[in-house]
Amino acid sequence: MDELIKRFQEQIEEAINISSAANLTDLDKSINKVLILGMGGSGIAGKFVSAVSDRYGKIPIFTSNDYDIPNWVDEFTLVIASSYSGNTEETLEALTKLKGINVKIVSITSGGKLKKISSKSNFDTINIPDNWPAPRACFGYSFVAQLYVLRRFGAIDIDLENELGNALRLLSDESDSIIEIAKEIALRLVDKYPVIYSGSLFEPLSIRFKQQLNENAKTLAHHAVVPEMNHNELVGWAREYENIAVIFIRSGFYSDRVNMRIELSKNIIIKYVNTMIEIEAKGDRFIQQLLYLVNITDWVSFYLAEAKGVDVMEIANINFLKEQLAKI
């Protein structure tokens, strides 16, 4: 896993080359919304893309992490089916629900059933490399490819080459610092239950961080967003929780009011925990900050796994679940 995380920048560069060269056919009609199908690492990339679209997009983008599709899907919907393995059963099942609806479908995959179905059905396809042993480490491929699909069909208006190039330079410049910060945070999380708080703008990052802690470090975690948690969860902080570590994701893109709420929330919560951590996003651009935080939190999950002495690659519970489902 450490080798996979080290290749994050390389993966983004490769994804740019693959996606920019992809042969995507023209639309025969205008679209007014986008639905991204995907689970796990592919699914969370869709939530990141939706966050980018909220800042740069022209039409609404929705994600579905389920077997079903929303009732509103119609001929004016662009559907992106993203599955690294190509065998994600929820995504494949959701695709079958699109039969009879004249939607534009683009698949993003390394192979499997999705690639076969796409070839047979003449779906536009972005083929990504199949030699990565952990789909959760392939976030860069899915994120970049989905962005390029959206730009190709006019759903977002953004200079991707410039934005991603700036992000890559930041990751390179901060590489040593990222490792150092991640190691320090990981040591503070040993034997703790991480509770992750961010502004709504960075909720996809908080979800991704939680997922990486789950899979890599074999630990449960929780996330919530400000300001929503100020209206409910904040009241739950009514006694001491020695085993909880609270992590605040900070960004210069938050509004003044959100930053004020975070500071006030910290003042309340600090009375009840002995571990409070802040991770400050770096970069002048939104995508820079997103990818910086992805990289640093991926490293946190890796170093936490090392500190706990657990196998970062092991996913026995997921494999058992899949085996049992396959029997039914």
Helices and strands as residue ranges (DSSP letters): H 2-6, H 8-21, E 33-37, H 40-56, E 61-64, E 77-83, H 89-96, E 104-109, H 112-121, E 124-127, G 135-138, H 139-152, H 160-173, H 175-189, E 193-199, G 200-202, H 203-217, E 222-226, G 228-231, G 233-236, E 244-250, H 256-269, E 275-280, H 286-308, H 316-326
